[in-house]
Amino acid sequence: MTDQNKFEQLKIQLKEFLEAKCNLLKNKNILVTGGSGLLGFEIITQLKLLKVNVISLQRHHSVECEELCVPQLLIDLQEANNIQKLEILLKNESIDAVIHTASLVKMFAPYQLFYDANFKATQNLIQACKTARVQYFIYTSTPSVVFERSSLHGVDESQAYTKSRLSYYAYTKMLTEKMVLNENLASFKTLCLRPHLILGPRDKNIVPRLLKASDQNKLRIIGTGENLVDISHVTNMAYAHLLALTNLSKECAHHSPTLSGQAFFLGQGPVKLWEIINEILVIHKRPIITKKIPFKIVYGMAFILEYTYKFFNYLSSQNHEPSMTRFTTLQFSCSHTYNHQKSKDALGDYEIIPTDKIVHYLK
């Protein structure tokens, strides 16, 4: 089967699942933030398959959203003076639900940038939603909200939030998730989804970084290479978001709270991280990685790089990223796997592409 045919078959299969499980969304008006991103665009694509009225919100125009004939709202949620403009749009378009996938995803940047993009922007969005009487709010969080500095094996949603500021991304996502859950009301249903290591054909973050490091001969196995992780395909994670919204709508109709005000881990696996990395390298015609480097050496180098970049970024007023940080060193060397039973019980089975086929559906 050619690459084009396999994706056409996937589209047909996906449409059948959506028609069977998410048909309730057809009478909804939905706003998706981060519509030009990997996950946001896939959510929009699936909503269009269902023929749902959907609007994409992002800071810059998206040619791909335009090709799907999706209306676009270009707005910076961090700016408080945009709240009223957003309120008017939400009211005029009779928006029922918001799926908030937009966030700042970087390895390294000043804390204020992460805080403004992740926490403040979400706070502004929620304010506009509540004023416009939006009923449902789904926030795309991350499992990193519970990750400290050691391996996690099959932990569930009872795992305590991180207290570490080693990653400003994870820390501000944690603050934002807590805020979103605290905003849950009978008239404004919220929930948080924590997808892990999302991969897909449009990925501009994980795979391109790996390929660049491979091309520069800078990619090494950190530690033993035996660490386990959960992974996920963007098709499955977008479908899980729509299942969550569908079930949230049913909850409201039946007055029986089961999802709202809660967080859910999403993912597939576990798998050996470095085996998956090598599979990705192979399909992109790069050599596999066999050389290893001790964790302590990489962690020490990352520590020096972080503070060196902080110093020079301060002097130059730039935001250059080091090639490795302490947090990414931990992510590449520690196990981080999660128990997905709660999400599967609440949402249903969202695994359209099985774990052993994820890499096959990357290109």
C-alpha positions, 0 to 999 in steps of 0.5 A, a space after each residue: 500500500 502506498 503512503 497516500 493510500 494508507 492515509 486515505 484508508 485511515 481517513 475513511 476509518 476515522 470518519 466511521 469512528 467519528 460518526 459512530 462516537 462523536 455525532 453529538 458534536 454536529 450541532 455544536 459551534 467550536 473554537 480551537 486555539 492553536 489551529 495551525 499546530 500539530 494537534 490543533 490542526 488535526 482536531 480541526 481536520 476531524 471536526 471538518 470530517 464531521 461537518 462541524 462549525 469550527 473556527 481556528 484561533 491563532 496568532 498567524 494566518 494558516 494556509 492549511 486552515 484556509 485550504 480547509 475553508 476554516 475561518 481564522 481569528 488572528 489574535 494574541 490571547 496574552 493581550 488583555 485588550 483583546 478580551 473584549 474582541 474575543 467576547 464579541 466573536 464568541 457571542 456572535 458565533 454562538 460558540 458552545 465549546 473551546 478546545 484550547 491547545 495553544 501554548 508556548 512549547 520551547 526547551 528554553 526561554 525566560 519564565 515570563 514568556 512561558 507564564 504569559 503564553 501559557 497561564 495569562 493567555 488561558 486566563 484571558 480566554 476563560 474570562 472571555 468564555 465565561 462572559 460569552 456563556 461558552 459551556 465547555 472548555 477543554 484544555 490540552 495539558 501535559 504529563 510533565 505537570 507531575 514530572 520531577 527529576 526521577 523516573 515515573 512508572 505507570 502513575 495515575 492521576 493521583 500523582 502530585 503536581 510538580 514543585 520543580 521549576 527546572 522546566 518553565 514550560 512544565 511549571 506554567 502548564 501545571 499552574 494553568 491546569 490547576 486554574 482551569 480545573 478550579 474554574 469548573 462550574 455547572 454552567 462552564 464545564 472544564 477538563 484537562 487532557 494530558 497527551 504524551 509525546 505526540 507524533 504525526 506527519 506535521 510534527 515540527 518539534 520532536 522529529 525535526 530536532 532528532 533529525 537535525 541532531 543526527 545530521 550533525 552527529 550529535 545524537 547519543 543514547 543518554 544513560 542505559 537506553 532502557 528507559 520506557 515512555 508513553 507515546 501517542 499519534 496525533 490522530 488518536 490524541 485529536 480523537 480523544 479530545 473529541 470523545 472528551 467533548 462529546 462525553 462532556 456534552 452528555 454529562 451536561 445533558 444528563 446532569 451526571 458529572 463524571 468528567 468535568 473538573 478532572 484531568 486525564 492522562 492520554 497516551 499509548 505504550 509503554 515503549 523503549 524510547 531509544 528503540 522508537 527514536 531509532 525507528 524514526 531515524 530509519 524511516 527518514 533514512 538516517 543511521 541508528 544510534 548505538 553510542 551511549 553517553 553517561 547521564 551525569 556527563 550530559 546533565 552536567 553539560 546541560 547545566 553549564 549550557 543553560 547558565 551560559 545561554 542565560 548570561 549571553 541572552 541577557 546581554 544580547 536581549 536574545 532568546 537562543 536555545 541551548 542544544 540540551 537542557 537539564 529537563 530534556 536530559 531527564 526526559 531522554 534518560 528517565 522512564 515516564 509512563 502513565 496509567 491510562 485506565 481512567 481516560 479509557 473508562 471515561 472517554 472510551 477507546 481512542 486508539 485508532 492507530 495502534 502503538 506498533 503502527 505509530 511510526 508507520 503513520 509518521 510519513 
